[in-house]
Amino acid sequence: MADKEDKAPAGRADAVRSAATQAFQATAGQAGITRERAQDLADELVSAAGRMIGALDELRPATADDVRSLRRDLRALEARVGALEAAAATPKLRSKPKAT
């Protein structure tokens, strides 16, 4: 009878160990799926945030710095066009053909 009592606790311990191992493996497997899903969601969130920032940049009104920069560029272009028009308006001296 002592043999049966000795084996019973070992059987219970094995059963508990087996159940714990199965529970751990099932949880670890679900954690892997959850981790993959969480990564997918994070990737989608980053992508959506990038699109949102791009859309906001397109809708954003010009800042004072933007306007100043555009005015500076416009003045530079006006000066270049004025110089080109002045150069085109001045008559060019023609060189006389050489007599041979």
LINZI-V722138 format. One record per residue. N is the residue number from 1. RES is the residue in one letter. PHI is phi in whole degrees, 0 to 359 (999 if undefined). Layout:
# LINZI-V722138
n & res & phi
N & RES & PHI
N & RES & PHI
This chain:
# LINZI-V722138
n & res & phi
1 & M & 999
2 & A & 295
3 & D & 294
4 & K & 294
5 & E & 292
6 & D & 292
7 & K & 284
8 & A & 300
9 & P & 297
10 & A & 295
11 & G & 294
12 & R & 294
13 & A & 297
14 & D & 296
15 & A & 295
16 & V & 294
17 & R & 300
18 & S & 296
19 & A & 295
20 & A & 295
21 & T & 297
22 & Q & 296
23 & A & 296
24 & F & 297
25 & Q & 295
26 & A & 294
27 & T & 294
28 & A & 296
29 & G & 295
30 & Q & 291
31 & A & 295
32 & G & 297
33 & I & 295
34 & T & 296
35 & R & 297
36 & E & 296
37 & R & 294
38 & A & 297
39 & Q & 294
40 & D & 299
41 & L & 296
42 & A & 296
43 & D & 298
44 & E & 296
45 & L & 294
46 & V & 297
47 & S & 297
48 & A & 295
49 & A & 296
50 & G & 297
51 & R & 295
52 & M & 294
53 & I & 297
54 & G & 298
55 & A & 294
56 & L & 294
57 & D & 298
58 & E & 290
59 & L & 271
60 & R & 293
61 & P & 290
62 & A & 295
63 & T & 274
64 & A & 299
65 & D & 296
66 & D & 299
67 & V & 295
68 & R & 300
69 & S & 296
70 & L & 296
71 & R & 296
72 & R & 298
73 & D & 296
74 & L & 297
75 & R & 298
76 & A & 295
77 & L & 294
78 & E & 300
79 & A & 295
80 & R & 294
81 & V & 295
82 & G & 300
83 & A & 294
84 & L & 293
85 & E & 294
86 & A & 294
87 & A & 293
88 & A & 287
89 & A & 281
90 & T & 283
91 & P & 290
92 & K & 267
93 & L & 284
94 & R & 265
95 & S & 278
96 & K & 284
97 & P & 293
98 & K & 284
99 & A & 274
100 & T & 252
